[in-house]
Amino acid sequence: MRKIFEIVVVALVAIVAGYALGALRPLAARAEDAPPLPAPLRIENVRAIARQQRAEVTAASARARAATQRPAVVDALEDPIISPSIDHLPTSLEGVDASLAIEQRFPLSGVRGYRREGAEAEATRLLAAFKRTQFAVELEAVRAFLMLHERREMLRIIEQQEALARELAAAAAGRYAGATGSQADVLRAEIEIARFGGFARALTAQIAGAEAMLATSLGLPAETLVPPLEYHGSDTSLPTREAVRDAALRNRPELRGGEAEIERAEAEVRVMKSMYRPMAMVRAGPSYTMADGAGGMAMIGLSIPLWRKRLAAGVAEAEAMADMARADLEAMRRMTVGEASAARDEVAAAIALSHSLRDEVVPRARQAVTAALSAYGAGSLPLVSVVDAAQALWSAQSELVQSDVALGIAWAMLERAAGGLGGQ
């Protein structure tokens, strides 16, 4: 009995393992089927891949494509109605009066055209929403790219600082061996080596997380291998405030969507006003009576828009929605100009800081380290001064990397505020 129980348990484990492997196999296949990223990876590659791979863009595109079919739906007439009828059947069941009617309804107003205009405006609004989704995923991917660039650059700087700390430790050990230095100097230098080693290990883990975030922002599996990045900042000259404002008012998809929303609301006003006009109904077909035999029948009917209060309320509601759409667009225009102007100023500030760090601060910090090392080797400067100079260089280099990343994000925000993400 026990042996049978063990066989059953082993069989169940094998079945569960088989299901688990079957569930994981599609995930592995998707990871293997993911296209390799270009090397080196640039910002323009990131934007293009995000547009192609992100499911949000695919969904927004499908929604916009579906909306383009709506005008044909709302512009069509109602389906005709075929009505076979027994008009009179004697109790003797001898003979019958019967007819076959085909009924069609026609609006006596331009409501079909107005509905088509509203549907076309809605399709335009959804196309603008699709563009807005594209810009959003591009900006997200650019942020992830720059975050990974920052962490990789910081690791490179830390490795340089660790090498400098080892050089300093060797110098301290040499002076200690020659009885011109103290053991405390050697230990202080070794502290710097250990500190930067810890920073490097922590950054390695952070880089793995940033790589997974970048791959995810591109619509790829998180385990996708991310190649070396190529980013040198932007050489594009800063546009004028007027150029940024005009580009934003001309290109922002939110404004195009707002304009389309006004068109849709105005079309709805026309639809509601057309409800004051009646609907025509035409019915015709063959008929048969016991008295006269075969013949034909025809009927014309009109609906009566009797409940005027309901119709007036519908028109008032549509007009209020149109007023709201106009006010929303005006507020959107104002905010768009403000965002574009603020984004331009952010770029200007980031450019000033980056140039200052690159052209003035970092070169002087390097010179200070070189001078401090020479003075320490000559015995005219204590070790703590060299460590201070090295830490100042590390701080300046870190600030430079962060300022370059901030500049890249500021450019991306500016280009988004102006209605698109251009190349860097």
C-alpha positions in Angstrom: 0.0 0.0 0.0 2.8 2.4 0.9 4.5 1.7 -2.4 1.3 2.5 -4.4 1.0 5.7 -2.4 4.6 6.7 -3.3 4.0 5.9 -7.0 0.9 8.2 -7.0 2.8 11.0 -5.3 5.6 10.8 -7.8 3.1 10.8 -10.7 1.3 13.9 -9.3 4.6 15.7 -8.9 5.6 14.9 -12.5 2.2 16.1 -13.8 2.5 19.4 -11.8 6.1 19.9 -13.0 5.0 19.3 -16.6 2.3 21.9 -16.4 4.8 24.4 -14.8 7.3 23.8 -17.6 4.6 24.2 -20.2 3.5 27.5 -18.7 7.1 28.8 -18.6 8.0 27.6 -22.1 6.0 30.4 -23.8 7.7 33.0 -21.7 11.1 31.6 -22.6 10.2 31.5 -26.2 9.0 35.1 -26.1 12.3 36.2 -24.5 14.3 34.3 -27.1 12.2 35.7 -29.9 12.7 39.3 -28.8 14.7 41.2 -31.4 18.3 42.1 -30.3 18.8 45.7 -29.5 21.2 47.7 -31.8 24.7 48.3 -30.4 25.5 50.9 -29.5 22.1 51.9 -28.4 21.1 55.5 -29.0 18.2 57.6 -28.0 16.7 57.6 -31.5 16.8 53.8 -31.4 15.0 53.8 -28.0 12.2 56.0 -29.3 11.7 54.0 -32.5 11.6 50.7 -30.6 9.2 52.0 -28.0 6.8 53.1 -30.7 6.9 49.7 -32.4 6.9 47.4 -29.3 4.8 49.0 -26.6 1.4 47.5 -26.2 -0.1 50.9 -25.2 0.7 52.2 -28.7 -0.8 49.2 -30.3 -4.0 49.6 -28.3 -4.3 53.3 -29.1 -3.7 52.6 -32.8 -6.4 50.0 -32.8 -8.8 52.4 -31.0 -8.1 55.1 -33.6 -8.5 52.6 -36.5 -11.8 51.5 -35.1 -13.0 55.1 -34.8 -12.4 55.6 -38.5 -15.1 53.0 -39.3 -17.7 54.7 -37.2 -18.8 57.4 -39.7 -20.0 54.7 -42.1 -22.0 53.1 -39.3 -23.8 56.3 -38.1 -24.4 57.5 -41.7 -26.3 54.5 -42.8 -30.1 54.2 -43.0 -32.0 52.0 -40.6 -32.4 48.4 -41.9 -35.6 47.9 -43.9 -38.3 45.8 -42.3 -40.1 43.0 -44.2 -43.5 42.2 -42.7 -45.6 39.3 -44.1 -49.2 39.6 -42.7 -52.4 37.7 -42.7 -55.0 40.5 -42.8 -58.1 38.3 -42.7 -58.5 34.6 -42.3 -62.2 33.3 -42.4 -63.2 30.8 -39.8 -64.1 28.4 -42.6 -60.4 28.6 -43.6 -61.6 29.1 -47.2 -59.5 31.9 -48.7 -57.3 34.6 -47.0 -56.5 38.3 -47.2 -52.7 38.6 -47.0 -50.0 41.1 -47.7 -46.2 41.5 -47.7 -44.9 44.9 -46.8 -41.4 46.3 -47.0 -40.9 49.3 -44.7 -38.1 51.9 -44.7 -37.6 54.9 -42.6 -36.0 58.2 -43.8 -35.0 61.2 -41.7 -36.3 64.5 -43.2 -33.3 66.4 -41.8 -29.6 66.3 -42.2 -29.2 64.2 -39.0 -27.2 61.5 -40.8 -24.6 63.9 -42.1 -24.4 65.6 -38.7 -23.8 62.2 -37.0 -21.1 61.4 -39.6 -19.4 64.8 -38.9 -19.5 64.0 -35.2 -18.0 60.5 -35.8 -15.3 61.9 -38.0 -14.4 64.4 -35.3 -14.2 61.6 -32.7 -11.9 59.7 -35.0 -9.7 62.8 -35.2 -9.7 63.1 -31.4 -8.7 59.4 -31.0 -5.9 59.9 -33.6 -4.6 62.7 -31.5 -4.8 60.5 -28.4 -2.8 57.9 -30.3 -0.1 60.5 -31.0 -0.1 61.5 -27.3 0.4 57.9 -26.3 3.3 57.6 -28.7 4.9 60.7 -27.1 4.3 59.4 -23.6 6.0 56.0 -24.2 8.9 57.7 -26.0 9.4 60.0 -23.1 9.3 57.1 -20.6 11.8 55.1 -22.7 14.1 58.2 -22.9 14.0 58.6 -19.1 14.9 54.9 -18.6 17.7 55.2 -21.2 19.2 58.2 -19.4 18.8 56.6 -15.9 20.8 53.6 -17.2 23.4 55.9 -18.8 23.7 57.8 -15.5 24.3 54.6 -13.5 26.8 53.2 -15.9 28.7 56.4 -16.0 28.7 56.6 -12.2 30.2 53.1 -12.1 32.9 54.2 -14.4 33.7 57.2 -12.2 33.7 55.1 -9.1 36.1 52.6 -10.7 38.4 55.6 -11.6 38.2 56.8 -8.0 38.9 53.3 -6.7 42.0 53.2 -8.9 43.0 56.6 -7.6 42.5 55.4 -4.0 44.8 52.4 -4.8 47.4 54.7 -6.2 47.2 56.8 -3.0 47.4 53.7 -0.8 50.6 52.6 -2.7 52.1 56.0 -2.1 51.2 56.0 1.6 52.6 52.5 1.9 55.8 53.6 0.3 56.2 56.5 2.6 55.4 54.3 5.6 58.0 51.8 4.5 60.5 54.7 4.2 59.6 56.0 7.7 58.3 59.3 6.2 54.7 58.4 6.6 52.4 56.9 9.2 50.3 53.7 9.3 47.3 55.8 9.7 47.8 57.2 6.2 47.8 53.7 4.8 44.7 52.7 6.7 42.9 55.9 5.6 43.7 55.2 1.9 42.5 51.6 2.4 39.2 53.0 3.8 38.7 54.8 0.5 39.4 51.7 -1.5 36.8 49.7 0.6 34.3 52.5 0.3 34.5 52.8 -3.4 34.4 49.0 -3.7 31.1 48.9 -1.8 29.7 51.7 -4.0 30.7 49.7 -7.1 29.0 46.6 -5.9 25.8 48.5 -5.1 25.8 50.3 -8.4 26.2 47.0 -10.3 22.9 45.8 -8.8 21.3 49.2 -9.6 22.5 48.9 -13.2 20.8 45.5 -13.5 17.5 47.1 -12.3 17.9 50.0 -14.7 18.5 47.6 -17.6 15.3 45.7 -16.8 13.4 49.0 -16.6 14.8 50.1 -19.9 13.9 46.8 -21.6 10.4 47.0 -20.1 9.9 50.6 -21.2 10.7 49.4 -24.7 8.0 46.7 -24.6 10.6 43.9 -24.4 11.2 41.2 -21.8 12.9 42.4 -18.6 15.8 40.0 -19.2 16.7 41.4 -22.6 20.4 42.1 -22.9 21.0 45.9 -23.1 24.2 46.7 -25.2 26.5 49.7 -24.5 24.8 53.1 -24.7 25.9 56.0 -26.8 24.9 59.4 -25.5 26.8 62.6 -25.9 24.1 65.1 -24.9 22.5 67.4 -27.4 24.3 69.8 -29.8 21.0 71.3 -30.9 20.9 75.1 -30.4 18.2 76.3 -28.0 15.2 77.7 -29.9 13.7 81.0 -29.1 10.7 81.3 -26.8 8.5 82.4 -29.7 9.6 79.4 -31.8 8.8 77.1 -29.0 5.4 78.6 -28.4 4.4 78.5 -32.1 5.5 74.9 -32.4 3.5 73.9 -29.3 0.4 75.6 -30.6 0.9 74.0 -34.0 1.9 70.5 -33.1 0.6 69.4 -29.7 -1.8 66.5 -30.2 -3.8 67.6 -27.1 -4.8 70.8 -28.9 -5.8 68.9 -32.0 -7.8 66.6 -29.8 -9.4 69.6 -28.2 -10.3 71.1 -31.5 -11.8 67.8 -32.6 -13.8 67.6 -29.4 -15.3 71.0 -30.2 -16.2 69.8 -33.7 -17.8 66.7 -32.3 -19.8 68.8 -29.7 -21.0 71.2 -32.4 -22.1 68.3 -34.6 -24.0 66.9 -31.7 -25.8 70.3 -31.3 -26.9 70.0 -35.0 -28.0 66.4 -34.4 -30.2 67.4 -31.5 -31.7 70.4 -33.4 -32.5 68.1 -36.3 -34.7 66.1 -34.0 -37.3 68.8 -34.3 -38.0 67.5 -37.8 -40.1 64.4 -38.4 -39.0 61.0 -39.5 -40.7 59.7 -42.7 -41.8 56.0 -43.1 -42.6 54.4 -46.5 -44.2 51.0 -46.6 -45.1 49.1 -49.9 -45.6 45.6 -51.1 -47.9 43.1 -52.8 -51.3 42.1 -51.2 -54.1 39.6 -51.9 -57.8 39.7 -51.0 -60.5 37.1 -51.5 -62.7 39.7 -53.1 -60.3 41.4 -55.5 -57.5 39.0 -55.9 -53.9 40.1 -56.2 -52.9 43.8 -55.8 -50.6 46.1 -54.1 -50.4 48.4 -51.1 -48.5 51.5 -50.1 -48.3 53.7 -47.1 -46.5 56.9 -46.1 -46.1 58.0 -42.5 -44.5 60.8 -40.5 -43.4 60.8 -36.9 -44.6 63.7 -34.8 -41.9 65.4 -32.7 -44.5 66.3 -30.0 -42.5 66.5 -26.8 -40.8 69.8 -27.4 -39.5 70.1 -23.8 -37.5 66.9 -24.2 -36.1 68.1 -27.5 -35.2 71.6 -26.1 -33.4 69.9 -23.1 -31.4 67.8 -25.5 -30.3 70.9 -27.5 -29.4 72.8 -24.3 -27.4 69.9 -23.1 -25.5 69.6 -26.3 -24.8 73.4 -26.4 -23.5 73.3 -22.8 -21.1 70.4 -23.8 -19.9 72.5 -26.7 -19.3 75.5 -24.4 -17.3 73.2 -22.1 -15.2 71.9 -25.0 -14.4 75.5 -26.1 -13.4 76.5 -22.5 -11.3 73.3 -22.2 -9.4 74.1 -25.4 -8.8 77.7 -24.3 -7.4 76.5 -21.0 -5.3 73.8 -22.8 -3.8 76.4 -25.1 -2.8 78.6 -22.1 -1.3 75.7 -20.3 0.5 74.5 -23.4 2.2 77.8 -23.9 3.2 77.9 -20.3 4.6 74.4 -20.3 6.6 75.0 -23.5 8.1 78.2 -22.1 8.9 76.6 -18.7 10.5 73.6 -20.5 12.7 75.9 -22.6 13.9 77.7 -19.5 14.7 74.3 -17.8 16.9 73.5 -20.9 18.6 76.8 -20.6 19.4 76.3 -17.0 20.6 72.7 -17.6 22.9 73.9 -20.4 24.5 76.5 -18.2 25.1 74.1 -15.4 26.5 71.4 -17.6 28.9 73.7 -19.4 30.1 75.2 -16.1 30.8 71.7 -14.7 32.5 70.4 -17.9 34.5 73.4 -18.8 35.5 74.8 -15.4 34.8 72.7 -12.3 35.9 69.2 -13.4 39.2 70.3 -15.1 40.1 72.3 -12.0 39.3 69.4 -9.7 41.5 67.1 -11.8 44.4 69.7 -11.6 43.9 69.8 -7.8 44.2 66.0 -7.5 47.3 66.0 -9.6 48.9 68.8 -7.6 47.9 67.2 -4.3 49.4 63.8 -5.3 52.7 65.4 -6.3 52.8 67.4 -3.0 52.0 64.3 -1.0 54.8 62.4 -2.7 57.2 65.2 -2.0 56.1 65.1 1.7 54.8 68.7 1.7 51.1 67.9 2.0 49.2 65.6 4.4 47.2 62.6 3.1 43.9 64.2 4.2 44.4 67.0 1.7 44.8 64.5 -1.1 41.7 62.6 0.0 39.7 65.9 0.1 40.9 66.7 -3.4 39.9 63.3 -4.7 36.5 63.5 -3.1 36.0 67.0 -4.7 36.9 65.4 -8.1 34.4 62.6 -7.5 31.7 65.1 -6.5 32.4 67.2 -9.5 32.3 64.3 -11.9 29.1 62.9 -10.3 27.5 66.3 -10.7 28.6 66.4 -14.3 27.0 63.1 -15.1 23.8 64.1 -13.3 23.7 67.4 -15.1 24.1 65.7 -18.5 21.2 63.4 -17.6 19.1 66.3 -16.4 19.9 68.1 -19.7 18.8 65.1 -21.7 15.5 64.9 -19.8 15.0 68.7 -20.1 15.5 68.4 -23.9 13.0 65.5 -24.1 10.5 67.5 -22.0 11.0 70.5 -24.2 10.5 68.6 -27.4 7.5 66.9 -26.0 6.0 70.3 -24.9 6.7 71.6 -28.4 4.7 68.7 -30.0 7.2 66.0 -30.6 10.5 64.3 -29.6 13.2 65.2 -32.0 16.6 63.7 -32.3 19.5 64.3 -29.9 
